[in-house]
Amino acid sequence: MKSIISQVAVVGSGISGAVCASSLARNGVSVTIFESARGPGGRMSQRREVAEDGKELVFDHGAPYFSVSNAEVLGLVREWESRGLVAEWKENFGSFDCSSNKFVDIQQEGLTKKYVGVPGMNAVCRALCHESGVDSKFGVGVGRLEWLEDENLWSLVGLDGQNLGHFQGVVASDKNIVSPRFTNVTGRPPPLDLNLVPELAVKLHDIPVIPCFAIMLAFGEPLSAIPMKGFKIMNSEVLSWAYCDSSKPGRSAPSERWVLHSTAEYANSIIAQTGLLKPSEATLTRVAEDLFDELQSTGLNIPQPFFKKAHRWGSAFPVTSIAGEEKCLWRRTRGWLLLEISVLVQILKVPYLVAWLLLPSLLAVYSDCIIISPSSLLYIIWLRCVCNLVGL
């Protein structure tokens, strides 16, 4: 069947945007990705830093790994594995109880398969964003979406006022497309005017999210006092998760690199003091000290790292479902859909969010053509219910 929709813009190049773009392109749709960051990945990003001695350090400072609980999607993950994009992380994991200062619930290798991108968590997104039929534009943020009634097209305008082109459809995998947080940070209204979807405006006006701080650490010697390579941290008001990033397959290991994640409560307390704008170096230094001090307080005999730096994930994780008990919330209007993934197939998990909310931070749905993850609980996307629009 010939595609009726032939040109689509995808806003955001995290796992949802990247896989959606790839799936549409493989089915004959011309796709342009707009990503405000320098590269793809979203919460599956990789961070490059330079130590004082000039040594380059690389960290997966977002999602540490993902696991698969859907047989159909496992086939897709195996395809990525055959392409060398992902590999199984074969290490022991567990929990550390700060009230007793003891490791508990040690999980032996292979109990639950944990996959990581190779050579970094962003490997899958990077590969998909460069497939045939996908034109990726990094460092280009979308400032406004306008509906051209006479032409039946969407017009995208950049943050700098530049015309980004006209498209028959738009896929938004970035919550900031409608979030008032966009205004708090930039001083501009959100790119999508919710007056275009009045029946959903109330639900979409303020999607609740939770923040997290990550601290990246590099040590000259292995942390021999820690008997596992990743662990949930219990009964701490500051830390929720820690993992040895350099133990993942495909990583060079001239040093031992660890990443720690804060609790939501700690992150919220810092943001309450400093606001939503990009945190200052002084704030990030304070956060790095707080998180590392909490790790040292465990009594694990942790030495001083030769590199220590914090990063803020300001609104990465959803707090609640918009659709409630419904499996999805969508409306077809002006050639696009608003879709919330709420009670669908869980296949990708990030453990520290499970610890906070008993919800995954990376979820996905496989529907013959598209995998998406509800980092924002909102997508403007074509799924199976309207695949006829794009000839899928």
Beta strands, then each sheet from edge to edge (+ up, - down):
strand 1: 7-11
strand 2: 30-35
strand 3: 47-50
strand 4: 56-59
strand 5: 86-88
strand 6: 93-97
strand 7: 102-107
strand 8: 115-117
strand 9: 134-138
strand 10: 142-148
strand 11: 153-158
strand 12: 163-167
strand 13: 169-172
strand 14: 209-219
strand 15: 230-234
strand 16: 239-244
strand 17: 256-262
strand 18: 307-318
strand 19: 328-333
strand 20: 336-341
strand 21: 365-366
strand 22: 371-372
strand 23: 379-380
sheet 1: 9+ 2+ 1+ 13+
sheet 2: 3+ 4-
sheet 3: 5+ 8-
sheet 4: 7+ 6- 15- 16+ 17- 14+ 18-
sheet 5: 10+ 11- 12+
sheet 6: 19+ 20- 23+
sheet 7: 21+ 22-
end
